[in-house]
């Protein structure tokens, strides 16, 4: 940790404020005429996920922390928890079901994620932007249907339900955006 003046804080920094970690989403320095400058920070609490606006003095000091992000592969479910294995060292780390939540609907065994740590404790997990999953249940494909046609619900191998174009058939591999659960395209993967 390094004590830094608030004026030097930039978007993307992680701050330790009274033992709580905050991710800086943005900043705005206000210098109203002959008054003292005021710095407004938009902060995301890394524990709760809540976003707050803080008003601070530019000369105040805060601890800037550095996080460690590593690549991990999903291994298996252990009760309510999930076990991931470091892609380089093969050391396991267990994440709680509460931390992982609905993100598991995008993961199959051996799929890759990024896990962020602070002082050896896992803080968060990040999915890849897109994942490829197999359609296990949907209405039959309509011959001659185009991408602009109507959509239908499809259940994927992880239990995730998404809207897909009507030409997608059961057994096909499709790419899904993890951010908004939207269908992108048929996959070129040959799994």
Secondary structure as GFF3:
##gff-version 3
##sequence-region A 1 191
A	DSSP	beta_strand	2	5	.	.	.	ID=ss1
A	DSSP	three_ten_helix	6	8	.	.	.	ID=ss2
A	DSSP	beta_strand	14	17	.	.	.	ID=ss3
A	DSSP	beta_strand	20	30	.	.	.	ID=ss4
A	DSSP	beta_strand	38	45	.	.	.	ID=ss5
A	DSSP	beta_strand	51	56	.	.	.	ID=ss6
A	DSSP	beta_strand	61	65	.	.	.	ID=ss7
A	DSSP	beta_strand	68	78	.	.	.	ID=ss8
A	DSSP	beta_strand	81	86	.	.	.	ID=ss9
A	DSSP	beta_strand	92	95	.	.	.	ID=ss10
A	DSSP	alpha_helix	97	100	.	.	.	ID=ss11
A	DSSP	three_ten_helix	101	106	.	.	.	ID=ss12
A	DSSP	beta_strand	112	118	.	.	.	ID=ss13
A	DSSP	beta_strand	121	127	.	.	.	ID=ss14
A	DSSP	beta_strand	130	138	.	.	.	ID=ss15
A	DSSP	beta_strand	151	156	.	.	.	ID=ss16
A	DSSP	beta_strand	161	165	.	.	.	ID=ss17
A	DSSP	beta_strand	173	177	.	.	.	ID=ss18
A	DSSP	beta_strand	183	186	.	.	.	ID=ss19
###
